[in-house]
């Protein structure tokens, strides 16, 4: 039995009503099955209506204890639990999870990290792990798609150990190998982990739960582990004051027929009632308004797809609720919602402003413009860009408007004449202006793809700039006149040469070193390889070179070592700016050229 010995559940009496539902976030790499797993639990098919099967907006699903007990079967004895069930928030990506806050901490009490047993850890898995580490959110790993193991014999909705017993030795061994690879990856990232049934202390070790979102195998175990963890380690955190003023986070701002602009909110503390005065984080100053209606989806219905809401007089944490009220147009997704009840409005406004200040994005004097659909997305993009060392000049929630194009067009650097738009529209007049002013607008609904696209664009610009620089500067080259290969003695001298290191280009001045001082001997007018004119020759090649200026036997001779002349300014650019971009043999030629020059003048080319 549990600590308090009271029968519980959403409708039970006694002090158990003071315990709220734990909030569970589901994270993981794109396509690893986050939404499919929730669909299996809630029996809905949200994924069918999603762009590219990636969840784009946050939903909330309440799964009551009696439903969990039904799914988990013999694994759960409902009388062992005081908690009313689980509330899943289905984040569109870990970026939203990381910035959905509950008084400065993460909104979720616990998280499920979904990993495809075939793909293992992917970039987004690692990003999600970093966030879990940073927010110190306890989590379990759902090792999904076990049904794809070769030779797998599916056992619909069965607990993990029972389904593993039904497999051939070969299938079991294959699965174990994949699971231990995931455990190894967790270890590489600083987490001690094991199969969940071997974990004694879930605070010190991460439990790995093998599941299939398709067949339901392991889902009973996952729910059991989540309930057990919440009951055992977080019960104190779930205590709420049923009569206290409600506190929540805005998930989405949207139009609802018959109600105008509404807010989808996760309430994580206290209670909210019709006619309550509430304060909401907004684009400018916080909004103060009165609750006109509270709309609640039925249990197991999904906030963002369910159209049949029931109107209720009050809602107690933790729950997903839709709030209808006047003047909500400027409300921000990801912002705090506070019920004023019994306090001074100014005090609550200050509280909301302080929380919003935590989510502000640092901007620079020069940088790119960023627009996003929610505060969470905005901060997540800002974090991703900060890691990529990309400065931001303006960051706002909302569609791309002409004034954003105007800001982008003032950039000094072509790399900053850019707008990144996450999950927002580009207004038609802004689109036209962007075309007219040659401002690049990148729009995507997956953050890492948006940042990748921008980085690729920057690489293109830098390559083009590099090519332009490389075309204009002299390249280092050391070459030798071959014996018995004098085709003409002068006007111009035509000789066979071998490139020792570097790149020999036509129209390059040619020098010979006298001691450590280069002496100009002429200009390389043309190059021929196998009778064909060529613009350049590389290390190891032998070509015929026409050199205007010298006479063979006087200024130059067979066996002589010659060099392309490097102006000091060009040598400096080569050594300080593009050294990594030139071939190793060219670096060698440059190094030898600099070494000789610096024996005469130690600061030459510096």
C-alpha positions in Angstrom: 0.0 0.0 0.0 1.0 3.6 -0.4 2.0 6.2 2.2 -1.4 7.8 2.7 -3.7 4.8 2.6 -6.4 6.7 0.7 -8.2 5.6 -2.3 -7.4 8.0 -5.1 -8.1 9.0 -8.6 -9.5 12.2 -10.1 -12.9 11.7 -8.3 -11.8 10.2 -5.0 -12.3 12.0 -1.7 -9.9 12.8 1.1 -6.6 14.6 1.1 -5.5 12.7 -2.1 -7.3 15.3 -4.1 -4.4 17.6 -3.1 -2.1 15.6 -5.4 -1.9 16.7 -9.0 -1.3 14.6 -12.0 2.5 14.4 -12.9 3.3 16.1 -16.3 5.2 13.9 -18.7 7.1 15.2 -21.8 7.9 12.9 -24.7 11.2 13.8 -26.4 13.3 12.2 -29.1 14.6 12.4 -32.7 12.3 13.0 -35.6 10.7 9.8 -36.8 11.7 7.7 -33.8 8.0 7.4 -32.8 7.1 10.0 -30.2 3.6 10.6 -31.4 3.0 7.0 -32.4 3.8 6.0 -28.8 1.3 8.5 -27.4 -1.3 7.4 -30.1 -1.0 3.9 -28.9 -1.6 5.0 -25.3 -4.5 7.3 -26.1 -5.9 5.3 -29.1 -6.1 8.4 -31.3 -4.4 9.0 -34.6 -3.1 12.5 -34.3 -0.1 11.6 -36.4 -2.3 11.2 -39.5 -3.0 14.9 -39.5 0.6 16.0 -38.9 2.9 17.7 -41.4 5.5 15.0 -42.4 4.4 12.9 -39.4 6.4 15.3 -37.1 4.3 16.8 -34.2 4.3 20.5 -34.8 2.4 21.9 -31.8 2.1 20.9 -28.3 -0.8 18.8 -27.2 -1.8 17.6 -23.7 -3.4 14.2 -23.0 -4.7 13.2 -19.6 -4.5 9.5 -18.9 -6.4 8.7 -15.7 -5.2 6.0 -13.3 -8.0 3.6 -14.1 -7.0 3.7 -17.8 -3.3 3.2 -16.9 -4.3 0.3 -14.7 -6.3 -1.2 -17.6 -3.4 -0.9 -20.0 -0.8 -2.1 -17.6 -2.9 -5.1 -16.3 -1.2 -7.1 -13.6 1.8 -4.8 -13.5 -0.1 -2.1 -11.6 -2.3 -2.4 -8.5 -4.3 0.9 -8.5 -4.5 0.9 -4.7 -0.7 1.4 -4.5 -1.1 4.9 -6.0 -2.2 8.2 -4.7 -1.6 10.1 -8.0 -4.6 10.6 -10.3 -2.9 9.4 -13.5 -0.5 11.0 -16.0 -0.7 14.1 -18.2 1.4 13.8 -21.3 2.5 16.9 -23.1 3.4 16.0 -26.7 6.1 18.5 -27.6 6.8 19.3 -31.2 10.5 18.8 -30.4 12.8 19.2 -27.5 13.1 22.9 -28.2 9.5 23.5 -26.9 10.1 21.2 -23.9 13.2 23.2 -23.0 11.4 26.5 -22.8 8.0 25.5 -21.4 8.5 26.7 -17.9 6.8 26.3 -14.5 8.1 29.1 -12.4 11.6 29.0 -13.9 11.9 25.2 -14.0 10.9 22.8 -16.7 7.2 22.4 -17.1 7.5 18.6 -17.2 8.0 16.7 -14.0 9.4 13.7 -15.9 10.3 12.8 -19.5 10.3 9.9 -21.8 13.2 9.9 -24.3 12.2 7.8 -27.3 15.0 6.1 -29.2 14.6 3.9 -32.3 16.4 0.6 -31.5 17.5 0.5 -35.2 18.9 4.1 -35.5 20.2 4.5 -31.9 21.3 8.0 -31.0 20.8 10.8 -33.5 21.7 14.5 -33.3 18.3 15.4 -31.8 18.5 12.6 -29.3 21.8 14.1 -28.1 20.3 17.6 -28.0 17.3 16.3 -26.0 19.8 14.6 -23.5 21.6 17.9 -23.1 18.4 19.6 -22.2 17.4 16.9 -19.8 20.8 17.2 -18.2 20.5 21.0 -18.0 17.0 21.1 -16.6 17.8 18.1 -14.3 14.5 16.4 -15.4 14.3 12.7 -14.4 13.6 10.5 -17.4 13.3 7.0 -18.8 14.3 5.7 -22.2 11.6 4.1 -24.4 13.6 1.9 -26.8 11.0 1.9 -29.6 10.4 -0.4 -32.6 11.4 -3.7 -31.0 8.9 -5.3 -33.4 11.3 -4.6 -36.3 13.8 -7.1 -34.9 14.4 -9.7 -37.6 12.2 -12.8 -36.8 10.2 -11.0 -34.2 7.0 -12.7 -33.1 4.7 -9.9 -32.0 2.6 -10.2 -28.8 0.0 -7.4 -29.0 0.0 -5.1 -25.9 2.0 -7.6 -23.8 4.5 -6.6 -21.1 8.1 -6.6 -22.1 9.3 -9.7 -20.3 6.4 -11.7 -21.5 6.9 -10.8 -25.1 10.7 -11.4 -24.9 9.9 -15.0 -23.5 7.9 -15.6 -26.7 10.8 -14.8 -29.0 13.4 -17.1 -30.6 16.9 -17.1 -29.1 18.2 -15.4 -32.3 15.6 -12.5 -32.1 16.2 -12.0 -28.4 20.0 -11.9 -28.9 19.6 -9.3 -31.7 17.3 -7.1 -29.6 19.7 -7.4 -26.6 22.6 -6.3 -28.7 20.7 -3.2 -29.9 19.5 -2.4 -26.4 23.0 -2.6 -25.0 24.2 -0.3 -27.7 21.7 2.3 -26.4 22.9 1.7 -22.8 26.4 2.2 -24.1 25.5 5.5 -25.7 23.9 6.7 -22.5 27.0 5.8 -20.7 29.1 7.8 -23.2 26.9 10.8 -22.4 27.4 10.5 -18.7 24.3 8.5 -17.7 24.4 5.2 -15.9 21.6 3.0 -17.4 20.3 -0.5 -17.5 17.1 -2.5 -18.4 14.4 -1.0 -16.2 13.7 -4.3 -14.4 17.3 -4.3 -13.2 17.4 -0.7 -11.9 17.2 -0.5 -8.1 17.5 3.3 -7.8 15.9 5.3 -10.6 17.5 8.5 -9.3 21.0 7.2 -9.9 20.3 5.1 -13.0 18.2 5.5 -16.1 15.7 2.7 -16.9 15.5 1.5 -20.5 12.1 0.2 -21.4 11.9 -1.8 -24.7 8.6 -0.9 -26.5 6.7 -1.0 -29.8 4.4 1.9 -30.5 3.0 -0.3 -33.3 2.1 -3.5 -31.4 1.8 -2.0 -27.9 4.4 -4.4 -26.6 6.2 -2.8 -23.5 3.6 0.0 -23.2 2.3 -1.5 -20.0 5.8 -1.4 -18.6 6.4 2.2 -19.7 3.3 3.4 -17.9 4.1 1.4 -14.8 7.6 2.8 -14.6 6.3 6.4 -15.1 3.7 5.9 -12.4 6.2 4.2 -10.0 8.8 7.0 -10.5 6.3 9.7 -9.9 4.7 8.1 -6.8 8.1 7.2 -5.3 10.2 10.2 -5.9 7.9 13.1 -6.8 4.9 12.8 -4.7 5.8 15.8 -2.6 6.2 17.9 -5.8 2.6 16.9 -6.8 1.0 18.5 -3.8 -1.2 21.4 -4.8 -3.5 23.7 -3.0 -6.9 23.0 -4.5 -8.1 26.5 -3.6 -4.9 28.4 -4.5 -4.7 30.7 -7.6 -3.9 28.8 -10.7 -0.5 28.9 -12.5 0.1 27.6 -16.0 1.9 27.9 -19.3 0.4 28.9 -22.7 0.9 26.1 -25.2 -0.9 27.7 -28.1 -2.9 30.8 -29.1 -5.6 30.1 -31.6 -9.0 31.0 -33.0 -11.9 28.9 -31.8 -15.3 29.2 -33.6 -17.8 30.9 -31.2 -15.1 32.0 -28.7 -12.6 34.1 -30.7 -9.0 34.0 -29.7 -8.4 31.3 -27.1 -5.4 29.9 -25.2 -4.4 26.3 -24.9 -2.8 26.1 -21.4 -1.2 23.5 -19.2 -2.3 24.3 -15.7 0.4 23.0 -13.3 -0.6 24.5 -10.0 -3.8 25.6 -8.2 -7.2 26.1 -9.7 -8.7 28.4 -12.4 -12.4 29.4 -12.5 -14.7 31.1 -14.8 -14.7 34.9 -14.0 -11.2 34.7 -12.5 -9.0 37.7 -13.4 -5.8 36.4 -15.1 -2.5 37.9 -16.2 -0.8 36.5 -19.4 2.6 37.1 -20.9 2.2 39.0 -24.2 4.1 40.7 -27.0 4.3 44.1 -25.2 3.1 44.4 -21.6 1.2 41.5 -19.9 -2.5 41.2 -20.6 -5.0 41.5 -17.7 -8.4 39.9 -18.6 -11.3 37.9 -17.2 -12.0 34.2 -17.9 -15.1 34.1 -20.0 -15.2 30.3 -20.4 -13.1 27.2 -19.6 -13.2 24.5 -22.2 -11.9 21.0 -21.3 -11.4 18.1 -23.7 -12.7 14.7 -22.5 -10.1 12.4 -20.9 -7.9 10.7 -23.5 -8.9 13.3 -26.1 -6.1 15.5 -27.5 -6.3 19.2 -27.0 -5.3 20.2 -30.5 -7.5 17.8 -32.5 -10.6 17.5 -30.2 -13.4 19.8 -31.4 -16.1 18.7 -28.8 -15.0 20.6 -25.6 -17.1 20.6 -22.6 -17.6 23.9 -20.7 -16.6 23.7 -17.1 -16.8 26.1 -14.1 -13.3 25.3 -12.8 -10.1 23.3 -13.6 -7.6 22.0 -11.1 -3.9 21.2 -11.8 -2.5 19.4 -13.6 -4.6 19.6 -16.7 -4.7 20.9 -20.3 -7.4 23.5 -20.6 -8.6 26.0 -23.3 -9.3 29.5 -21.9 -11.7 31.9 -23.7 -11.3 35.5 -22.6 -11.3 39.0 -24.1 -8.1 40.7 -25.5 -6.0 37.6 -26.0 -4.7 38.4 -29.5 -1.2 39.5 -28.3 -0.7 36.5 -25.9 2.5 34.5 -26.5 2.8 30.8 -26.7 5.2 29.6 -24.0 4.3 32.5 -21.7 3.1 32.3 -18.1 -0.6 32.5 -17.1 -1.4 33.5 -13.5 -4.7 33.7 -11.7 -4.8 37.0 -9.6 -7.3 35.9 -6.9 -6.6 37.5 -3.5 -3.5 39.4 -4.7 -2.8 42.8 -6.1 -2.9 42.8 -9.9 0.4 44.8 -10.0 2.2 42.1 -8.0 1.0 39.4 -10.4 2.0 41.5 -13.4 5.5 41.9 -12.0 5.7 38.1 -11.5 4.8 37.5 -15.1 7.2 40.1 -16.4 10.0 38.6 -14.3 9.4 35.2 -15.8 9.2 36.6 -19.3 12.5 38.4 -18.8 14.2 35.0 -18.3 13.2 34.0 -21.8 14.5 37.1 -23.6 16.9 36.5 -26.4 20.2 38.4 -26.3 20.7 40.4 -29.5 23.8 41.9 -31.1 24.3 45.1 -33.1 24.8 43.0 -36.2 23.2 39.7 -37.1 20.3 37.9 -38.6 16.5 38.3 -38.0 14.6 35.4 -36.4 10.8 35.0 -36.3 9.1 32.1 -34.6 5.6 30.9 -33.5 6.3 30.7 -29.8 8.6 32.0 -27.1 9.8 28.5 -26.6 10.7 28.0 -30.3 12.3 31.5 -30.3 14.6 30.8 -27.4 15.4 27.3 -28.7 16.5 28.7 -32.1 18.5 31.4 -30.3 20.2 28.7 -28.3 21.0 26.7 -31.4 22.3 29.8 -33.2 24.4 30.8 -30.2 26.0 27.3 -30.2 26.7 27.9 -33.9 28.1 31.3 -33.1 25.5 33.1 -35.2 24.6 36.6 -34.0 20.9 37.7 -33.9 19.9 41.4 -34.4 16.2 40.9 -33.9 14.2 38.0 -32.4 10.4 38.1 -32.2 7.3 35.9 -32.1 5.0 36.4 -35.1 4.8 36.3 -38.9 7.6 37.8 -41.2 6.5 41.4 -41.9 8.0 44.1 -44.1 9.7 45.7 -41.1 11.7 42.5 -40.6 12.9 42.7 -44.2 13.9 46.4 -43.6 16.0 45.4 -40.6 17.7 42.5 -42.5 18.5 44.8 -45.4 20.6 47.1 -43.1 23.1 44.3 -42.4 26.8 45.1 -43.2 27.6 41.4 -44.0 25.9 39.5 -46.8 25.7 36.5 -44.4 23.4 38.5 -42.2 21.0 39.7 -44.9 18.8 36.8 -43.8 15.5 36.0 -42.0 15.0 32.6 -40.3 11.2 31.9 -40.0 10.2 29.0 -37.8 6.6 27.7 -38.2 5.3 31.2 -39.2 3.9 32.7 -42.4 5.8 35.2 -44.6 3.4 38.0 -45.4 3.0 38.5 -49.1 4.3 42.2 -49.1 7.3 41.0 -47.0 7.9 38.3 -49.5 7.9 40.8 -52.4 10.2 43.2 -50.5 12.6 40.3 -49.7 12.9 39.5 -53.4 13.4 43.2 -54.3 16.1 43.7 -51.7 17.7 40.3 -52.2 17.1 39.2 -48.6 17.1 35.4 -48.1 14.2 34.0 -46.1 14.6 30.5 -44.7 11.4 28.9 -43.4 11.0 25.5 -41.9 9.1 23.7 -39.2 12.0 21.7 -37.8 14.6 23.9 -35.9 17.7 21.9 -36.6 16.9 21.8 -40.3 16.4 25.6 -40.3 19.8 26.2 -38.7 21.4 23.6 -41.0 20.0 25.4 -44.1 21.3 28.7 -42.9 24.8 27.2 -42.1 24.9 25.6 -45.6 24.0 29.0 -47.1 26.8 30.7 -45.1 29.2 28.0 -46.3 28.2 28.7 -49.9 28.9 32.5 -49.4 32.2 31.8 -47.7 33.2 29.4 -50.5 32.4 32.0 -53.1 34.3 34.6 -51.2 37.2 32.2 -50.7 37.2 31.4 -54.4 37.2 35.1 -55.2 40.2 35.6 -52.8 42.1 32.6 -54.2 41.6 33.7 -57.7 43.1 37.1 -57.0 46.1 36.1 -54.9 49.4 34.5 -56.1 49.7 30.8 -55.1 53.0 29.4 -53.8 54.9 27.1 -56.1 58.4 25.6 -56.3 59.4 24.0 -59.6 62.5 22.7 -61.4 63.8 23.0 -65.0 64.2 19.5 -66.3 67.6 18.5 -67.9 67.6 18.1 -71.7 64.2 19.9 -71.9 65.2 23.3 -73.4 62.9 23.9 -76.4 63.8 27.6 -76.9 66.5 29.7 -75.3 64.7 33.1 -75.2 61.9 35.5 -76.2 60.3 33.7 -74.5 62.4 30.8 -73.1 60.5 27.6 -73.4 61.6 24.8 -71.0 60.2 21.6 -69.6 59.6 21.9 -65.9 58.4 19.6 -63.0 56.3 21.0 -60.2 57.9 20.1 -56.9 55.2 21.6 -54.6 52.3 24.0 -55.0 50.3 25.3 -58.0 52.0 26.8 -61.0 49.8 29.3 -62.8 50.3 31.2 -66.1 51.0 35.0 -65.9 52.8 34.5 -62.6 56.1 36.4 -61.9 59.0 33.9 -61.5 61.9 34.3 -59.1 65.1 32.4 -58.3 66.6 32.6 -54.8 70.1 34.0 -54.4 70.9 32.9 -50.9 67.7 33.9 -49.1 66.8 36.8 -51.4 64.4 36.2 -54.3 65.5 37.7 -57.7 62.9 38.2 -60.4 63.8 36.3 -63.6 60.7 36.8 -65.7 57.0 36.1 -66.1 55.4 32.8 -66.9 53.5 33.5 -70.1 51.9 30.1 -70.9 51.8 26.4 -69.9 51.3 23.4 -72.1 50.6 19.8 -71.2 50.7 17.2 -74.0 50.4 19.9 -76.6 47.4 21.6 -75.0 47.4 25.0 -73.3 46.5 24.8 -69.6 46.0 27.5 -67.0 47.8 25.8 -64.2 49.8 22.7 -63.2 49.9 20.9 -59.9 52.5 19.2 -57.8 54.1 16.1 -59.5 53.1 17.2 -63.1 55.6 17.9 -65.9 54.7 20.7 -68.4 56.3 23.0 -71.0 56.6 26.5 -69.6 57.1 29.7 -71.7 59.0 32.3 -69.5 59.2 35.8 -70.8 62.4 37.7 -69.8 65.4 35.2 -69.2 67.7 33.5 -71.6 68.6 29.8 -70.9 72.3 29.6 -70.1 72.4 33.1 -68.6 69.6 34.0 -66.1 68.3 30.4 -65.9 69.6 27.0 -66.7 68.7 23.3 -66.7 68.3 21.9 -63.2 67.5 25.3 -61.7 65.0 25.6 -58.9 62.5 28.4 -59.5 59.6 29.8 -57.5 56.4 31.7 -58.2 57.0 35.2 -56.7 54.7 35.9 -53.6 53.9 39.5 -52.8 54.2 40.0 -49.0 50.5 40.9 -48.7 49.5 37.7 -50.5 51.8 35.6 -48.3 50.1 37.1 -45.2 46.6 36.2 -46.5 47.7 32.7 -47.4 49.3 32.1 -43.9 46.7 33.8 -41.8 43.4 33.4 -43.6 43.3 30.5 -46.0 46.0 28.1 -44.8 43.6 25.3 -44.0 42.0 25.6 -47.5 45.1 25.1 -49.6 46.6 21.7 -50.3 49.3 20.3 -48.1 52.0 20.6 -50.8 51.1 24.3 -51.3 51.4 24.8 -47.6 54.8 23.2 -47.8 55.9 25.6 -50.6 54.5 28.6 -48.7 56.4 27.5 -45.5 59.7 27.2 -47.4 59.2 30.5 -49.1 58.4 32.3 -45.8 61.3 30.6 -44.0 63.8 32.0 -46.6 62.3 35.5 -46.5 62.2 35.6 -42.7 65.9 34.8 -42.5 66.4 38.2 -44.0 63.4 40.0 -42.4 61.9 38.1 -39.4 58.6 40.1 -39.7 58.1 39.5 -43.5 54.5 38.6 -44.2 53.4 38.9 -40.6 
